Amino acid sequence: MTGNDDKILELLAQGRLALNKKAIMVNFELRDIDISYSTVKRRLPMLEEAGLVKMVREQGGYYQITDDGLAYLNEEFEPPEL
C-alpha cells in the first residue's frame, strides 16, 4: 500500500462515491493533491485485486470503495501486499 492508495480510498470513501479515473483526477486537482493520472490508472486495478475497491459499472469504469476498503482506512483490516 502506498500513500497514493490511501488518498484514492479516502476520496472514494467520502459518501461512498462511485467515480471513474477521470473524476478521481478532477477531484484531486480541485483539492491540490498531486497524484498523476497514470498513478490512478495503475493503482485502481491493484486496489480492486486486493478487494479494497470494486468496479460497479464497466461502461465508463466506475469504482467504489468496498467494506474491506473502509475497514482498511479505519485500521481494522490489513490487505495483502500490492
C-alpha positions as CSV (number, residue, x, y, z in Angstrom):
1,M,0.0,0.0,0.0
2,T,1.2,3.5,-0.8
3,G,0.2,7.0,0.4
4,N,-1.5,7.4,-3.0
5,D,-3.6,4.3,-2.4
6,D,-4.8,5.9,0.8
7,K,-5.7,9.1,-0.9
8,I,-7.7,7.2,-3.6
9,L,-9.5,5.2,-0.9
10,E,-10.2,8.3,1.2
11,L,-11.7,10.1,-1.8
12,L,-13.9,7.1,-2.7
13,A,-15.0,6.8,1.0
14,Q,-16.5,10.3,1.0
15,G,-20.1,9.5,0.6
16,R,-19.3,6.0,-0.8
17,L,-18.9,7.7,-4.2
18,A,-18.6,5.7,-7.4
19,L,-16.1,7.5,-9.6
20,N,-14.2,6.8,-12.8
21,K,-10.5,7.5,-13.2
22,K,-11.0,11.0,-14.8
23,A,-13.4,12.0,-12.0
24,I,-10.9,10.9,-9.4
25,M,-8.2,13.1,-11.1
26,V,-10.6,16.1,-11.3
27,N,-11.3,15.8,-7.6
28,F,-7.5,15.5,-6.8
29,E,-6.8,18.6,-8.9
30,L,-9.6,20.6,-7.1
31,R,-8.0,19.6,-3.8
32,D,-4.5,20.3,-5.0
33,I,-3.5,16.7,-4.4
34,D,-0.6,15.9,-6.7
35,I,-1.2,12.3,-8.0
36,S,-0.8,11.7,-11.7
37,Y,-3.4,10.1,-13.9
38,S,-1.0,7.3,-14.7
39,T,-0.7,6.5,-11.0
40,V,-4.5,6.4,-10.6
41,K,-4.8,4.2,-13.7
42,R,-2.1,1.8,-12.4
43,R,-3.2,1.6,-8.8
44,L,-7.0,1.1,-9.2
45,P,-6.7,-2.4,-10.6
46,M,-4.3,-3.3,-7.8
47,L,-6.8,-1.9,-5.2
48,E,-9.5,-3.9,-6.9
49,E,-7.4,-7.1,-6.8
50,A,-6.8,-6.6,-3.1
51,G,-10.6,-6.3,-2.6
52,L,-10.4,-2.6,-1.4
53,V,-12.4,-1.2,-4.4
54,K,-14.8,-2.8,-6.9
55,M,-15.9,-1.8,-10.3
56,V,-19.6,-1.0,-10.1
57,R,-20.1,-0.1,-13.8
58,E,-17.9,-1.4,-16.5
59,Q,-19.1,1.2,-19.0
60,G,-17.1,4.2,-18.1
61,G,-15.0,2.3,-15.5
62,Y,-16.7,3.4,-12.3
63,Y,-15.1,2.3,-9.0
64,Q,-16.5,2.3,-5.5
65,I,-14.8,1.5,-2.1
66,T,-15.7,-1.8,-0.5
67,D,-16.3,-2.7,3.1
68,D,-12.8,-4.0,3.3
69,G,-11.5,-0.7,1.9
70,L,-13.4,1.2,4.6
71,A,-12.1,-1.3,7.2
72,Y,-8.5,-0.7,6.0
73,L,-9.0,3.1,6.3
74,N,-10.2,2.5,9.9
75,E,-7.1,0.3,10.6
76,E,-9.4,-2.7,11.0
77,F,-8.1,-4.7,8.0
78,E,-4.7,-5.5,6.6
79,P,-4.9,-6.1,2.9
80,P,-2.4,-8.4,1.0
81,E,0.8,-6.8,-0.3
82,L,0.2,-4.9,-3.5
